[in-house]
Structures are given as C-alpha cells and as structure tokens.
Amino acid sequence: MTCTINRPLETKRLNKAISETGYCSRRGADKLIEEGKVKVNGEIPVLGTKVTAQDEISIAGKIITKQVKNIYLAFNKPVGITCTTETDIDGNIISYLNYPERIFPVGRLDKPSEGLIFLTNDGDIVNKILRSKNNHEKEYIVTVNKPITADFITKMSNGVPILETVTNKCHVKKNSEHSFTITLTQGLNRQIRRMCTYLGYEVYTLKRIRIMNVSLGNLKKGKYRHLTAEEMTTLNATIKHSIQTEDAS
C-alpha cells in the first residue's frame, strides 16, 4: 500500500506575489490593492491577503498569474540602448529585443555603456540580484582619454573618494596604453566613471564582460542567449544572501 502525504501549499503575501510577476513593486501592488483594482479568484482582497501558486490574480480585469516558464537571458547591450521597460522611450531595451514574452532587465547599464546585462520574467531573482553587495563580481573593460599610469592603477585599486565614501579595494589591470580591466564587488552609481573623473580621466568606452559566473564570451553585440542550467545553478547559489546596491556603469 502506498501512502500519499499532502503537503500544504506555500503561501506568500499578495503584494509579493504581484511583484514577483514583474508587474510592479510591492509598494505599487499595495496601492493597486487599496484602489480595489486587484482580484484574487474573482474576489477583491484586502492588504495582507496571502495567496498560493494555485490562486488566480488579476489586475484591472487582466490575469497576471498565468503559469509560464521562467526566462533568463544574457544580452550584449549596444551603446545607445536604455535599460527601461518604458516602451515609449526611444531606444528602450524591451522594444530593441522584441522578445515574444514579457521580460525586464536586471539592474541597468547606462546608455553610453555596453556589454552584459540579464533580462528575465522572474521577479524573485531580480530582487535577489539587486540586493547584492560586496560579494558579487562584475568585470568591465574601460578605455580612457589619456595614457594609463602606474599611479592611476594603484589609486583605482586601493579606493577613490566619491559619493561621500571611498570605494572598496578592487582588481585593476592595465591592458594597453588607454585600456584597463576592472573587477568590482561594489556597485555605487556610475562608480567607474566617477572614479576615473576624480583621477582626471575621461571614460571613452565602458563594456561589462562578466556578471558573477556568467561571461559575455563571444556573444555578438545586440544579440542574446539563454543562461545554461549550470550557470543558473551557480547563480542561484551566489545570490542566496544579499543586500541592496546599484550598478556601477
């Protein structure tokens, strides 16, 4: 005789379930709930309502909890593309990719920057990655407007005062007279550009070539690929514990 154990379904707060679809933030979800625009299984819920994966959530009459396969993309963003989901903005990343499913970028790369960025439909992994701090490597190749000196490499490596703090020590390697590679485990807003400006250099080009365990490799500019199962396993293990930060491009 076989015995089946019926385990209770995992529950989560409604605002969290909505945010994990990528529809909006938790705060935005709370506002929609308060305005009566959200329904759970056809009924209007209250703030704090908990739901399971089997519950149907709709906003303004549109069901947002359709079961879809999670998508994880690595994209080689060209210069000039803006990392926003606002499709009325010229050159936005969503219209550029024209992916058949609803996806959104994880973090950002500034419009003048290029290289690796993730896109997904999994709001949970977005939250985990964006809460990363001081342990997730991002690697960049940078070209500047004048010859790179040993003093520049030393100062960039040891920390530069920007944004009312001093940047963490990092690995910096000179590639050529005007090019260097920098690996950060910190992500202050426009960190690399601000560091270079402080030291009297102007950034000509900035290309991100690696995020944690995922490398840009030979992915052509303007193209994307799906992350492999192996990459996802390592990535999920890396982001298990994290604190929020910003991108450094």
C-alpha positions in Angstrom: 0.0 0.0 0.0 1.3 3.5 -0.9 0.7 6.4 1.3 0.4 9.9 -0.2 1.4 12.9 2.0 -0.5 16.0 1.1 1.8 19.0 1.9 0.2 22.4 2.3 0.8 24.8 -0.5 3.4 27.6 0.2 1.7 30.9 0.8 3.0 34.4 0.3 1.7 37.9 0.7 -0.3 39.2 -2.2 1.9 42.2 -2.8 5.0 39.9 -3.0 3.2 37.6 -5.4 2.3 40.5 -7.7 5.9 42.0 -7.6 7.4 38.6 -8.5 5.4 38.6 -11.8 7.3 41.8 -12.7 4.1 43.8 -12.9 5.1 46.4 -10.3 6.9 46.8 -7.0 5.4 45.7 -3.7 4.5 49.3 -2.8 2.9 49.6 -6.2 0.9 46.4 -5.6 -0.3 47.7 -2.2 -1.6 50.8 -3.9 -3.4 48.8 -6.5 -4.9 46.6 -3.8 -6.1 49.7 -1.9 -7.7 51.1 -5.0 -9.7 47.9 -5.5 -8.0 47.1 -8.8 -6.8 43.6 -7.7 -8.8 40.5 -7.5 -7.9 37.0 -6.2 -10.0 34.2 -7.7 -12.5 36.9 -8.7 -12.8 38.4 -5.2 -11.5 41.8 -4.1 -8.8 41.2 -1.4 -7.5 43.3 1.5 -4.0 44.3 2.3 -2.1 41.4 3.8 -4.0 38.7 2.0 -1.9 35.6 1.4 -2.1 33.6 -1.8 -0.7 30.3 -3.2 0.6 29.4 -6.7 -2.9 28.0 -7.4 -4.6 31.3 -6.9 -5.6 33.4 -9.9 -4.6 37.1 -9.5 -5.9 39.7 -11.9 -5.4 43.5 -12.1 -7.9 45.7 -13.8 -9.5 42.6 -15.2 -6.3 41.1 -16.7 -4.9 37.9 -15.3 -1.2 38.2 -14.4 -0.5 34.8 -12.9 -0.5 32.7 -16.0 2.0 29.9 -15.4 4.9 30.5 -17.8 8.4 29.0 -17.9 11.0 31.3 -16.3 13.2 33.0 -18.8 16.8 34.0 -18.1 18.7 35.9 -20.9 22.2 37.2 -21.2 22.2 40.2 -23.6 25.1 42.1 -25.2 23.7 45.6 -24.9 24.9 48.1 -27.5 25.7 51.7 -26.7 22.6 53.9 -27.1 20.1 51.4 -25.7 18.3 52.5 -22.5 17.6 49.9 -19.8 14.0 50.7 -19.1 10.7 48.9 -19.5 9.0 52.1 -20.6 8.4 51.3 -24.3 7.5 54.9 -25.1 11.2 55.9 -24.6 13.2 55.8 -27.8 15.9 53.1 -27.8 14.4 51.2 -24.9 15.8 47.7 -24.3 12.4 45.9 -24.5 11.5 47.2 -27.9 15.0 46.6 -29.1 14.9 42.9 -28.2 11.3 42.4 -29.2 11.2 39.2 -27.2 7.9 37.3 -27.6 7.4 37.1 -23.8 7.2 39.8 -21.2 10.7 40.3 -19.7 12.5 43.1 -17.9 16.2 44.0 -17.3 18.0 43.1 -14.1 19.6 46.3 -13.0 21.0 48.5 -15.7 23.8 49.6 -17.9 24.0 53.3 -18.7 23.0 54.4 -22.2 26.7 55.2 -23.1 27.8 51.8 -21.8 27.7 48.4 -23.5 28.0 44.7 -22.7 26.4 42.1 -20.5 23.0 42.5 -18.8 20.5 40.0 -17.7 16.8 40.0 -18.6 14.1 37.8 -17.1 10.5 37.3 -16.3 11.3 36.1 -12.8 10.7 39.0 -10.4 12.1 36.9 -7.4 15.6 36.6 -8.9 15.6 40.3 -9.8 15.0 41.2 -6.2 17.8 38.8 -5.0 20.3 40.1 -7.6 19.5 43.7 -6.8 20.0 43.1 -3.1 23.6 42.0 -3.7 26.5 43.8 -2.1 30.3 43.3 -1.7 30.5 39.7 -2.9 29.2 39.6 -6.5 31.9 40.3 -9.1 31.2 42.4 -12.2 34.0 42.8 -14.7 34.5 45.7 -17.1 36.9 46.7 -19.9 37.3 50.5 -20.0 39.1 52.9 -22.4 40.1 56.4 -21.3 41.3 59.6 -23.0 45.0 59.6 -21.9 47.8 57.2 -21.1 47.2 55.0 -18.1 50.0 55.3 -15.4 51.1 53.1 -12.6 49.8 55.7 -10.2 46.3 55.5 -11.8 46.2 51.7 -11.4 47.3 51.9 -7.8 44.8 54.6 -6.8 41.9 52.9 -8.7 42.8 49.6 -7.0 43.1 51.0 -3.5 40.0 53.1 -3.4 38.8 56.5 -4.6 36.7 59.1 -2.7 33.4 59.5 -4.5 29.8 60.0 -3.4 30.8 60.8 0.2 32.6 57.4 0.6 35.7 55.7 -0.5 35.4 52.8 -3.0 36.4 49.4 -1.9 39.7 47.9 -3.0 39.3 46.1 -6.3 41.4 44.4 -9.0 42.6 46.7 -11.8 44.8 45.5 -14.7 46.3 47.6 -17.5 45.6 46.2 -20.9 47.2 48.8 -23.1 48.1 52.5 -23.1 44.5 53.6 -22.9 42.7 50.5 -21.7 42.2 48.7 -18.4 40.1 45.9 -16.9 38.4 46.4 -13.5 36.6 43.9 -11.4 34.2 45.3 -8.8 32.4 43.7 -5.9 30.7 47.0 -5.2 28.2 48.9 -7.3 27.9 52.6 -6.5 26.0 54.7 -9.0 28.2 55.3 -12.1 31.1 54.2 -10.0 33.8 53.6 -12.7 33.1 56.8 -14.5 33.1 58.8 -11.2 36.4 57.1 -10.1 38.1 58.0 -13.4 36.8 61.6 -13.3 38.2 62.0 -9.8 41.6 60.9 -11.1 41.5 63.3 -14.1 40.5 60.8 -16.7 37.5 60.7 -19.1 35.9 57.4 -20.0 35.6 56.8 -23.7 34.1 53.3 -23.7 32.9 51.0 -20.9 32.0 47.4 -21.6 30.8 44.9 -19.0 32.1 41.5 -19.8 31.1 39.4 -16.8 28.4 39.3 -14.0 29.3 36.8 -11.3 29.8 33.4 -13.0 28.3 34.5 -16.4 30.6 35.8 -19.1 29.8 37.7 -22.2 32.1 35.4 -24.2 31.6 35.6 -28.0 28.0 36.8 -27.8 27.6 39.3 -30.6 26.6 42.9 -29.9 22.8 43.3 -29.9 22.2 39.5 -29.5 21.0 37.4 -26.6 21.3 33.9 -25.4 19.5 31.8 -22.6 21.5 31.1 -19.5 22.5 27.5 -19.1 21.3 25.2 -16.4 24.8 25.1 -15.0 25.0 29.0 -15.0 21.6 29.2 -13.2 22.7 26.7 -10.5 25.8 28.7 -9.7 24.0 32.0 -9.9 21.2 30.9 -7.5 23.8 29.7 -5.0 25.7 33.0 -5.2 22.7 35.3 -4.6 21.2 33.3 -1.7 22.1 36.0 0.8 22.4 39.7 -0.3 21.9 43.4 0.5 20.8 46.0 -2.0 23.1 48.1 -4.2 23.3 49.8 -7.6 25.1 49.2 -10.8 28.5 50.8 -11.4 28.3 51.7 -15.1 
